[in-house]
Amino acid sequence: MEDRKLTVRAVERALDILMCFTKSEEMGLTEIAAEIALHKSTVHRLLTTLEERGFVIRDNATDKYRLGMKIWELSAHLAHNDDPAVLLLPGMEKLRDTLGETVSLYLRDGNDRLRIQAVQSNQAIRRVAPVGARLPLYVGASSKVLVAFAGEDFIEGLLGCPDWPPVIDKDGYLRQMEEIREKGYATSYEEREPGASAVAAPIFGRSGQLAAALSVSGPVSRLNREKLEELGPVLAGAAREMGYMLP
C-alpha cells in the first residue's frame, strides 16, 4: 500500500510540473521547484523522466524546459466532434476578417477563465491572445460574461470567495451583472491591462446552457468606449449564430 501511495504521489507531482507550463512557455529547474513547492533534487528526477518520455524538452543553451512533442502527439488524438475550439474556429476567423480585431474564445474553469481558441488580428498593432492563458474571473469583458450568465448560485459563491479583490464593490458588481444580462454583452476598458479594451458575448449551446464567452479585443486607440458599445450587438448576434454549431 505504501509503494502505491508513493507511486500516485509521483504521478501527481509530475502532473504538477506539466501544469506549470500553462503559465510560461519555458521554465528553469529553480522556477519549477518554487512553483510547486518541492525540493530541486525531486523536481530534477521527475523532469529527467518526463524528458526521457518526450513530455518536456530541455534547452541546453538556457538550461530551461518547455513542453515536448509527446504533448502535441496526445492532443492530436483528442475527440474534436464537440470541441468548441474546433467547431467555432471558422466563425471566429470570419468575425476577425469582418471586424479586423483579435477574436478569442473562453471557458470557465473554477474561478478562472481559460482561453481555448484565438484568432489574431492582422493589423500591425494588435492584441495578442495566447491560447491556454488562464485569467481571473473578477475583471475583463469575457470574465463578466461567464459570471453574469453562470447562475445565481455560482455568483454568490464567487462573491463569497476569500480571494475576492476588496477594491471591487460587490453591490456595484451585482448591478453590473444585471446590466450585462439585459444588454447581452459586456465591455472592458483597460480593466486588466493598460491600453487594451474588449467586448464579449455569451455563446449558448442548443440545450440553452452557457457554453463559452466570445470576445473581440484590441488597442484602446481603435476600440474606444463608443466603439465597444457599437460592436456589442454585432458580437452578440455572431455568438448566437455560433451557438447553433454546438450540441
C-alpha positions as CSV (number, residue, x, y, z in Angstrom):
1,M,0.0,0.0,0.0
2,E,2.8,2.4,0.8
3,D,4.5,1.8,-2.5
4,R,1.2,2.5,-4.3
5,K,0.9,5.8,-2.3
6,L,4.4,6.8,-3.4
7,T,3.7,5.9,-7.0
8,V,0.5,8.0,-7.0
9,R,2.3,10.9,-5.4
10,A,5.0,10.8,-8.1
11,V,2.3,10.9,-10.8
12,E,0.6,13.9,-9.1
13,R,4.0,15.7,-8.8
14,A,4.8,15.0,-12.5
15,L,1.4,16.4,-13.5
16,D,2.0,19.5,-11.3
17,I,5.2,20.0,-13.3
18,L,3.4,19.8,-16.6
19,M,0.8,22.3,-15.4
20,C,3.5,24.8,-14.7
21,F,3.7,25.3,-18.4
22,T,0.2,26.8,-18.5
23,K,1.8,29.9,-17.0
24,S,5.0,30.1,-19.0
25,E,6.4,28.6,-22.2
26,E,9.8,28.0,-20.7
27,M,10.9,27.5,-17.1
28,G,14.1,26.6,-15.3
29,L,14.5,24.0,-12.6
30,T,14.6,26.5,-9.8
31,E,11.4,28.2,-11.1
32,I,9.5,24.9,-11.3
33,A,10.6,23.8,-7.9
34,A,9.4,27.1,-6.3
35,E,6.1,27.0,-8.2
36,I,5.1,23.5,-6.9
37,A,7.0,23.8,-3.6
38,L,9.3,20.8,-4.0
39,H,13.0,20.3,-3.5
40,K,15.0,20.8,-6.6
41,S,16.5,17.3,-6.5
42,T,13.0,15.8,-6.5
43,V,11.9,18.0,-9.4
44,H,15.1,17.2,-11.3
45,R,14.4,13.5,-11.1
46,L,10.9,13.9,-12.3
47,L,12.0,16.2,-15.2
48,T,14.5,13.7,-16.3
49,T,11.8,11.0,-16.6
50,L,9.5,13.4,-18.4
51,E,12.3,14.4,-20.7
52,E,13.1,10.7,-21.5
53,R,9.4,10.1,-22.3
54,G,9.2,13.2,-24.6
55,F,6.8,15.2,-22.4
56,V,9.4,18.0,-21.9
57,I,12.5,19.3,-23.7
58,R,15.5,20.9,-22.1
59,D,17.2,23.7,-23.9
60,N,21.0,23.1,-23.3
61,A,21.8,26.7,-24.1
62,T,19.4,28.2,-21.5
63,D,19.0,25.2,-19.2
64,K,15.3,25.7,-19.3
65,Y,12.5,23.3,-20.0
66,R,9.5,23.5,-22.3
67,L,6.7,21.1,-23.4
68,G,7.8,18.3,-25.7
69,M,6.3,16.8,-28.8
70,K,4.6,14.0,-26.9
71,I,2.1,16.6,-25.6
72,W,1.2,17.6,-29.1
73,E,1.0,13.9,-30.1
74,L,-1.5,13.3,-27.4
75,S,-3.5,16.4,-28.3
76,A,-3.8,15.2,-31.9
77,H,-6.0,12.3,-30.7
78,L,-8.5,14.5,-28.8
79,A,-12.1,14.0,-29.8
80,H,-13.0,17.1,-31.8
81,N,-16.6,16.2,-32.5
82,D,-18.0,18.6,-29.8
83,D,-14.9,20.7,-29.1
84,P,-15.9,24.4,-29.3
85,A,-12.3,25.4,-30.1
86,V,-12.6,23.4,-33.3
87,L,-16.3,23.9,-34.2
88,L,-16.3,27.6,-33.8
89,L,-12.9,28.4,-35.4
90,P,-14.3,29.1,-38.9
91,G,-16.9,31.6,-37.4
92,M,-14.1,33.2,-35.4
93,E,-12.0,33.7,-38.4
94,K,-14.9,35.2,-40.3
95,L,-15.5,37.6,-37.4
96,R,-11.8,38.6,-37.3
97,D,-11.9,39.3,-41.1
98,T,-15.0,41.4,-40.7
99,L,-14.0,43.4,-37.6
100,G,-10.2,43.4,-38.0
101,E,-9.5,42.7,-34.4
102,T,-8.4,39.7,-32.3
103,V,-11.2,37.2,-31.5
104,S,-10.9,34.9,-28.5
105,L,-13.0,32.1,-27.0
106,Y,-13.1,31.4,-23.3
107,L,-14.4,28.7,-21.0
108,R,-15.0,29.0,-17.3
109,D,-12.8,26.7,-15.1
110,G,-13.5,27.1,-11.4
111,N,-12.9,30.8,-10.6
112,D,-10.7,31.3,-13.7
113,R,-11.4,31.7,-17.4
114,L,-9.3,29.7,-19.9
115,R,-8.6,30.9,-23.4
116,I,-9.2,27.8,-25.6
117,Q,-9.0,29.4,-29.0
118,A,-7.9,32.7,-30.5
119,V,-7.6,34.3,-34.0
120,Q,-5.1,37.1,-34.1
121,S,-5.8,40.4,-35.8
122,N,-3.8,41.0,-39.0
123,Q,-3.2,44.6,-38.0
124,A,0.3,45.8,-37.2
125,I,-0.8,47.0,-33.7
126,R,-2.9,44.3,-32.3
127,R,-4.0,42.5,-29.1
128,V,-2.0,39.2,-28.9
129,A,-4.1,36.5,-27.2
130,P,-2.1,33.3,-26.5
131,V,-4.2,30.1,-26.3
132,G,-4.1,28.4,-23.0
133,A,-3.9,31.6,-20.9
134,R,-5.6,31.4,-17.6
135,L,-7.1,34.6,-16.2
136,P,-9.2,35.5,-13.1
137,L,-12.9,35.9,-13.3
138,Y,-13.1,39.2,-11.5
139,V,-12.2,41.6,-14.3
140,G,-12.4,41.7,-18.1
141,A,-15.3,41.5,-20.6
142,S,-15.2,37.7,-21.0
143,S,-14.9,37.1,-17.3
144,K,-18.0,39.3,-16.7
145,V,-20.0,37.4,-19.3
146,L,-19.0,34.0,-17.9
147,V,-20.1,35.1,-14.4
148,A,-23.3,37.0,-15.4
149,F,-24.8,34.0,-17.2
150,A,-23.5,31.3,-14.8
151,G,-26.4,31.4,-12.4
152,E,-27.1,32.9,-9.0
153,D,-25.5,30.1,-7.0
154,F,-22.2,30.5,-8.8
155,I,-22.3,34.3,-8.4
156,E,-23.0,34.0,-4.7
157,G,-20.1,31.6,-4.3
158,L,-17.7,33.9,-6.2
159,L,-18.7,36.9,-4.2
160,G,-18.0,34.9,-1.0
161,C,-14.6,33.7,-2.2
162,P,-11.8,34.8,0.1
163,D,-9.8,35.8,-2.9
164,W,-12.4,38.4,-4.0
165,P,-10.5,41.7,-4.6
166,P,-11.5,44.2,-1.9
167,V,-11.3,47.1,-4.4
168,I,-14.3,45.7,-6.3
169,D,-17.6,46.7,-4.7
170,K,-19.9,43.7,-4.5
171,D,-23.1,45.6,-4.8
172,G,-21.8,47.5,-7.8
173,Y,-20.6,44.3,-9.3
174,L,-24.1,42.7,-9.0
175,R,-25.7,45.7,-10.6
176,Q,-23.2,45.3,-13.5
177,M,-24.1,41.6,-13.9
178,E,-27.8,42.6,-14.2
179,E,-26.9,45.2,-16.9
180,I,-24.9,42.6,-18.8
181,R,-27.8,40.1,-18.8
182,E,-30.1,42.9,-20.1
183,K,-27.7,44.1,-22.9
184,G,-26.5,40.6,-23.8
185,Y,-22.8,41.6,-23.8
186,A,-20.1,43.1,-21.6
187,T,-17.3,45.6,-22.2
188,S,-14.0,46.3,-20.5
189,Y,-11.8,49.3,-21.0
190,E,-8.2,49.0,-19.6
191,E,-9.6,46.8,-16.8
192,R,-7.0,44.1,-16.9
193,E,-4.1,45.7,-18.7
194,P,-3.4,49.3,-19.8
195,G,-4.0,50.2,-23.4
196,A,-6.4,47.2,-24.1
197,S,-10.1,47.0,-24.3
198,A,-12.6,44.3,-25.2
199,V,-16.2,43.4,-25.7
200,A,-17.6,39.9,-25.1
201,A,-20.9,38.0,-25.5
202,P,-22.2,34.6,-24.3
203,I,-22.4,31.5,-26.5
204,F,-25.2,29.2,-25.5
205,G,-25.5,25.6,-26.8
206,R,-28.7,24.1,-28.2
207,S,-29.6,23.0,-24.7
208,G,-29.7,26.6,-23.5
209,Q,-26.6,26.2,-21.2
210,L,-23.8,28.7,-21.3
211,A,-21.0,27.1,-23.4
212,A,-18.4,29.9,-23.7
213,A,-17.6,33.6,-24.0
214,L,-16.7,35.1,-27.4
215,S,-14.7,38.2,-27.3
216,V,-13.2,40.8,-29.6
217,S,-10.2,42.8,-28.2
218,G,-7.7,45.4,-29.4
219,P,-6.0,48.6,-28.5
220,V,-8.0,51.4,-27.0
221,S,-6.9,53.6,-29.9
222,R,-9.3,51.7,-32.1
223,L,-11.7,50.2,-29.6
224,N,-12.8,53.2,-27.6
225,R,-15.8,53.1,-25.3
226,E,-18.2,54.2,-28.1
227,K,-16.8,51.6,-30.5
228,L,-17.2,48.9,-27.9
229,E,-20.9,49.7,-27.4
230,E,-21.3,49.7,-31.2
231,L,-19.7,46.3,-31.5
232,G,-21.7,44.7,-28.6
233,P,-24.9,43.9,-30.5
234,V,-22.8,42.7,-33.5
235,L,-20.8,40.3,-31.4
236,A,-24.0,39.1,-29.6
237,G,-25.5,38.3,-32.9
238,A,-22.4,36.4,-34.0
239,A,-22.4,34.5,-30.7
240,R,-26.0,33.4,-31.2
241,E,-25.2,32.0,-34.6
242,M,-22.2,30.2,-33.3
243,G,-24.3,28.6,-30.6
244,Y,-26.2,26.7,-33.3
245,M,-23.0,24.9,-34.1
246,L,-22.8,23.4,-30.6
247,P,-24.6,20.4,-29.2
